[in-house]
Amino acid sequence: QAQLVESGGGLVQPGGSLRLSCAASGIPLRTYYINWFRQALGKGPEWVSEIKSGGQGVRYSDSVKGRFTISSDNVKNTVYLQMNSLKPEDTAVYYCSLPAMGLRGQGTQVTVSS
């Protein structure tokens, strides 16, 4: 059974960094587009970043461009989201998703606060 599991969230001060992981089982991530999106409390989902199959291309939302980096490790079958220069407005539950198969992980909470 295909599954995505996020990890790496937590509490960090403004200006700090976190690296989120999206580990896949039952499906080779390298053949699919993977997205990260986030949802803050009381708000709708916001797309954050995308990596093309095999890491051939990446995209970012304007709100995170220059601060976040998406990458993939095909050996570990994992996609990462390195988040630097975090701001309070980055606080949200972060999800990875595989739209081609309608898969989404359970999410990991990121809280940016002093």
C-alpha positions as CSV (number, residue, x, y, z in Angstrom):
1,Q,0.0,0.0,0.0
2,A,1.5,3.3,-1.1
3,Q,2.0,5.8,1.8
4,L,3.6,9.2,2.4
5,V,4.9,10.0,5.9
6,E,6.1,13.5,6.8
7,S,8.5,14.3,9.7
8,G,10.8,17.0,10.9
9,G,8.4,19.6,12.1
10,G,8.7,21.4,15.4
11,L,9.0,24.8,17.1
12,V,11.6,27.2,15.9
13,Q,12.4,30.8,16.5
14,P,12.0,33.4,13.7
15,G,15.1,33.2,11.4
16,G,15.6,29.6,12.2
17,S,15.7,26.5,10.0
18,L,14.0,23.2,9.8
19,R,14.2,20.3,7.3
20,L,11.0,18.4,6.6
21,S,11.1,14.9,5.2
22,C,8.5,13.1,3.1
23,A,9.2,9.4,3.1
24,A,7.4,7.1,0.6
25,S,6.7,3.5,0.9
26,G,5.2,1.2,-1.8
27,I,5.8,3.7,-4.6
28,P,9.0,5.1,-6.3
29,L,8.9,8.8,-5.8
30,R,11.4,9.4,-8.6
31,T,8.7,8.7,-11.2
32,Y,6.2,11.3,-9.9
33,Y,5.7,14.9,-9.2
34,I,5.7,15.6,-5.5
35,N,4.3,18.7,-3.9
36,W,4.6,20.3,-0.5
37,F,1.7,22.4,0.6
38,R,0.7,23.9,4.0
39,Q,-2.4,24.8,5.9
40,A,-2.4,27.4,8.7
41,L,-5.1,27.3,11.4
42,G,-8.3,28.7,10.0
43,K,-7.0,29.1,6.5
44,G,-7.2,27.2,3.3
45,P,-4.3,25.1,1.9
46,E,-1.4,26.9,0.3
47,W,0.8,25.3,-2.3
48,V,4.5,25.7,-1.3
49,S,6.8,23.8,-3.7
50,E,7.0,21.1,-6.3
51,I,9.7,18.7,-7.6
52,K,9.4,16.9,-10.8
53,S,10.0,13.2,-11.2
54,G,13.7,12.4,-10.7
55,G,14.4,15.9,-9.5
56,Q,14.3,17.3,-13.0
57,G,12.8,20.6,-12.0
58,V,11.5,22.5,-9.0
59,R,9.1,25.3,-8.4
60,Y,8.3,27.5,-5.4
61,S,5.6,29.8,-4.3
62,D,6.5,33.5,-4.2
63,S,6.1,33.4,-0.4
64,V,8.9,30.9,0.1
65,K,11.2,31.4,-2.9
66,G,14.7,32.1,-1.9
67,R,14.2,30.6,1.6
68,F,13.0,27.1,1.0
69,T,14.7,24.3,-1.0
70,I,13.0,21.1,-2.2
71,S,15.2,18.1,-3.0
72,S,14.9,14.4,-3.4
73,D,16.9,11.3,-2.5
74,N,16.0,8.4,-4.8
75,V,17.9,5.9,-2.7
76,K,16.0,6.8,0.4
77,N,12.8,7.4,-1.6
78,T,12.4,10.6,0.3
79,V,11.7,14.2,-0.6
80,Y,12.9,17.0,1.6
81,L,12.0,20.6,2.2
82,Q,14.8,22.7,3.7
83,M,13.3,25.8,5.3
84,N,15.5,28.7,6.2
85,S,14.9,32.2,7.5
86,L,11.6,31.0,8.9
87,K,8.9,33.6,9.7
88,P,5.9,33.5,12.0
89,E,3.7,33.4,8.9
90,D,5.3,30.1,7.9
91,T,3.5,28.5,10.9
92,A,1.2,25.7,9.5
93,V,0.8,22.0,9.1
94,Y,2.9,20.9,6.2
95,Y,1.9,18.1,3.9
96,C,3.5,16.3,1.0
97,S,1.4,15.0,-1.7
98,L,1.5,12.9,-4.8
99,P,-1.3,14.3,-7.0
100,A,-1.0,11.6,-9.7
101,M,-2.1,9.0,-7.1
102,G,-4.2,11.1,-4.9
103,L,-1.8,10.5,-2.0
104,R,-1.2,12.9,0.9
105,G,0.7,12.4,4.1
106,Q,-0.6,13.0,7.6
107,G,1.2,16.3,7.9
108,T,3.8,17.7,10.3
109,Q,3.3,20.9,12.4
110,V,5.7,23.8,12.0
111,T,5.5,26.6,14.5
112,V,7.7,29.7,14.2
113,S,7.5,31.7,17.3
114,S,9.8,33.5,19.8
